[in-house]
Amino acid sequence: MTPSSSRLGRTKASCSPSRALTLRACSIAVDFLREVSLTGRATLGNKVVVIGGGNVGVDTARTARRAGAKDVHLVCIECRDEMPAMTGR
């Protein structure tokens, strides 16, 4: 794998204020996973969108589903066969 094609997770996550205003809530995935790990509970609605196809994104989507979200969507730029979490990279 060349340096330009290396797959690294985002080192600094953020919730854009302009986008957050149109959403009911915006959470950082690692913070959400930490909350569930420490408390066994999750604060979320019935509809969840996770942005990112890496390991943290997939873990977050699966955790949200197990925590009771009825509608969970994982959005990323890669197709399923190229998602870092699905390829074992």
ZAMITOR-35592 format. One line per field, with one value per residue: residue number from 1; residue in one letter; x, y, z of N, C-alpha, C in turn. Coordinates in steps of 0.02 Angstrom, whole numbers, plus 50000, padded with zeros to 5 digits. Layout:
N
k: NUM, ...
r: a, ...
n_xx: X, ...
n_yy: Y, ...
n_zz: Z, ...
ca_xx: X, ...
ca_yy: Y, ...
ca_zz: Z, ...
c_xx: X, ...
c_yy: Y, ...
c_zz: Z, ...
END
This chain:
89
k: 1, 2, 3, 4, 5, 6, 7, 8, 9, 10, 11, 12, 13, 14, 15, 16, 17, 18, 19, 20, 21, 22, 23, 24, 25, 26, 27, 28, 29, 30, 31, 32, 33, 34, 35, 36, 37, 38, 39, 40, 41, 42, 43, 44, 45, 46, 47, 48, 49, 50, 51, 52, 53, 54, 55, 56, 57, 58, 59, 60, 61, 62, 63, 64, 65, 66, 67, 68, 69, 70, 71, 72, 73, 74, 75, 76, 77, 78, 79, 80, 81, 82, 83, 84, 85, 86, 87, 88, 89
r: m, t, p, s, s, s, r, l, g, r, t, k, a, s, c, s, p, s, r, a, l, t, l, r, a, c, s, i, a, v, d, f, l, r, e, v, s, l, t, g, r, a, t, l, g, n, k, v, v, v, i, g, g, g, n, v, g, v, d, t, a, r, t, a, r, r, a, g, a, k, d, v, h, l, v, c, i, e, c, r, d, e, m, p, a, m, t, g, r
n_xx: 50042, 50034, 50093, 49999, 49883, 49859, 49763, 49692, 49608, 49507, 49589, 49542, 49386, 49230, 49081, 48998, 48943, 48847, 48786, 48745, 48641, 48533, 48509, 48445, 48531, 48709, 48843, 49008, 49086, 49181, 49162, 49029, 49041, 49123, 49039, 48937, 49014, 49059, 48942, 48842, 48732, 48650, 48628, 48520, 48421, 48284, 48324, 48478, 48627, 48782, 48937, 49066, 49168, 49259, 49335, 49289, 49173, 49092, 49084, 49015, 48892, 48841, 48835, 48742, 48628, 48611, 48585, 48458, 48417, 48310, 48326, 48468, 48598, 48745, 48862, 48979, 49122, 49177, 49142, 49056, 49143, 49266, 49276, 49368, 49344, 49284, 49372, 49476, 49592
n_yy: 49942, 50107, 50265, 50364, 50293, 50241, 50186, 50270, 50307, 50449, 50572, 50675, 50708, 50792, 50887, 50978, 51142, 51205, 51098, 51023, 51096, 51061, 50934, 50817, 50771, 50762, 50659, 50610, 50467, 50387, 50437, 50400, 50258, 50241, 50287, 50188, 50075, 50104, 50131, 50047, 50093, 50189, 50348, 50388, 50411, 50340, 50337, 50327, 50389, 50344, 50406, 50352, 50215, 50139, 50038, 50094, 50160, 50052, 49978, 50071, 50083, 49952, 49943, 50044, 49988, 49873, 49939, 49983, 50069, 50088, 50112, 50112, 50184, 50169, 50271, 50299, 50337, 50234, 50083, 49937, 49824, 49884, 49947, 49991, 49921, 49805, 49739, 49691, 49764
n_zz: 50000, 49955, 50024, 49992, 49983, 50105, 50245, 50367, 50518, 50558, 50650, 50726, 50772, 50735, 50761, 50651, 50680, 50595, 50530, 50640, 50689, 50612, 50647, 50765, 50862, 50882, 50892, 50941, 50881, 50954, 51083, 51104, 51100, 51211, 51314, 51310, 51340, 51471, 51545, 51502, 51441, 51313, 51238, 51122, 50972, 50877, 50746, 50668, 50599, 50544, 50505, 50408, 50364, 50431, 50563, 50686, 50644, 50598, 50717, 50795, 50725, 50739, 50879, 50907, 50849, 50928, 51045, 51031, 50927, 50791, 50656, 50570, 50481, 50387, 50321, 50197, 50093, 50023, 49928, 49987, 49977, 49984, 50104, 50247, 50369, 50325, 50246, 50315, 50332
ca_xx: 50000, 50074, 50073, 49940, 49823, 49854, 49697, 49696, 49548, 49513, 49619, 49505, 49316, 49194, 49011, 48995, 48886, 48794, 48751, 48715, 48579, 48478, 48504, 48421, 48591, 48769, 48891, 49071, 49080, 49221, 49129, 48970, 49063, 49148, 48980, 48905, 49060, 49063, 48877, 48796, 48674, 48664, 48580, 48511, 48352, 48267, 48359, 48549, 48670, 48853, 48978, 49132, 49166, 49314, 49316, 49249, 49108, 49054, 49070, 48963, 48828, 48818, 48817, 48679, 48574, 48602, 48560, 48388, 48400, 48271, 48348, 48538, 48629, 48817, 48876, 49050, 49137, 49198, 49091, 49061, 49202, 49327, 49273, 49423, 49322, 49260, 49425, 49527, 49653
ca_yy: 50000, 50168, 50314, 50401, 50252, 50212, 50195, 50291, 50339, 50520, 50581, 50725, 50708, 50852, 50897, 51045, 51178, 51218, 51034, 51001, 51132, 51028, 50867, 50813, 50764, 50743, 50632, 50583, 50395, 50360, 50456, 50357, 50191, 50244, 50292, 50122, 50030, 50119, 50133, 49996, 50128, 50235, 50402, 50395, 50407, 50281, 50341, 50343, 50389, 50341, 50425, 50321, 50143, 50105, 49996, 50132, 50171, 49990, 49963, 50118, 50063, 49889, 49958, 50082, 49940, 49832, 49982, 49996, 50110, 50049, 50127, 50131, 50189, 50180, 50310, 50309, 50349, 50171, 50033, 49888, 49781, 49924, 49978, 49966, 49873, 49745, 49708, 49665, 49805
ca_zz: 50000, 49951, 50074, 49972, 49989, 50172, 50275, 50437, 50543, 50571, 50716, 50763, 50750, 50753, 50740, 50623, 50708, 50547, 50519, 50702, 50700, 50577, 50675, 50834, 50904, 50847, 50940, 50917, 50887, 51009, 51146, 51109, 51118, 51280, 51357, 51313, 51374, 51542, 51580, 51477, 51413, 51258, 51227, 51050, 50949, 50838, 50682, 50679, 50540, 50562, 50447, 50408, 50354, 50466, 50620, 50735, 50614, 50599, 50788, 50817, 50694, 50771, 50948, 50905, 50834, 50988, 51098, 51020, 50869, 50743, 50588, 50573, 50416, 50386, 50260, 50185, 50022, 49991, 49921, 50042, 49969, 49996, 50171, 50288, 50420, 50293, 50207, 50361, 50327
c_xx: 50045, 50051, 50010, 49876, 49817, 49786, 49704, 49630, 49560, 49539, 49582, 49434, 49283, 49122, 49007, 48934, 48830, 48754, 48715, 48649, 48520, 48467, 48476, 48480, 48650, 48819, 48954, 49070, 49118, 49190, 49067, 48990, 49089, 49090, 48947, 48949, 49060, 48997, 48830, 48734, 48697, 48609, 48575, 48437, 48340, 48303, 48430, 48585, 48742, 48893, 49047, 49127, 49224, 49289, 49273, 49179, 49064, 49037, 49013, 48895, 48800, 48797, 48752, 48620, 48559, 48572, 48488, 48369, 48365, 48298, 48419, 48568, 48703, 48833, 48951, 49063, 49156, 49137, 49104, 49125, 49268, 49328, 49329, 49401, 49300, 49315, 49479, 49593, 49666
c_yy: 50062, 50217, 50351, 50359, 50219, 50229, 50209, 50321, 50412, 50531, 50633, 50729, 50773, 50848, 50969, 51082, 51190, 51155, 51012, 51036, 51099, 50957, 50870, 50808, 50745, 50721, 50609, 50508, 50366, 50377, 50413, 50287, 50189, 50246, 50223, 50073, 50041, 50113, 50077, 50027, 50174, 50287, 50412, 50390, 50343, 50279, 50365, 50340, 50391, 50358, 50395, 50246, 50106, 50065, 50032, 50144, 50109, 49970, 50008, 50099, 50001, 49901, 49997, 50036, 49898, 49873, 50004, 50041, 50066, 50055, 50154, 50129, 50204, 50212, 50319, 50316, 50285, 50127, 49979, 49846, 49818, 49956, 49949, 49913, 49806, 49707, 49679, 49704, 49841
c_zz: 50000, 50004, 50056, 49978, 50057, 50202, 50349, 50457, 50555, 50642, 50757, 50734, 50771, 50729, 50715, 50651, 50658, 50532, 50582, 50715, 50665, 50602, 50745, 50882, 50860, 50899, 50906, 50931, 50946, 51076, 51158, 51131, 51190, 51329, 51366, 51352, 51450, 51579, 51559, 51446, 51357, 51253, 51152, 51033, 50910, 50771, 50694, 50612, 50566, 50499, 50455, 50405, 50385, 50524, 50671, 50708, 50616, 50671, 50814, 50789, 50728, 50843, 50952, 50893, 50896, 51045, 51087, 50962, 50817, 50672, 50590, 50502, 50424, 50319, 50254, 50110, 49985, 49978, 49974, 50037, 49984, 50065, 50214, 50339, 50389, 50257, 50251, 50357, 50392
END
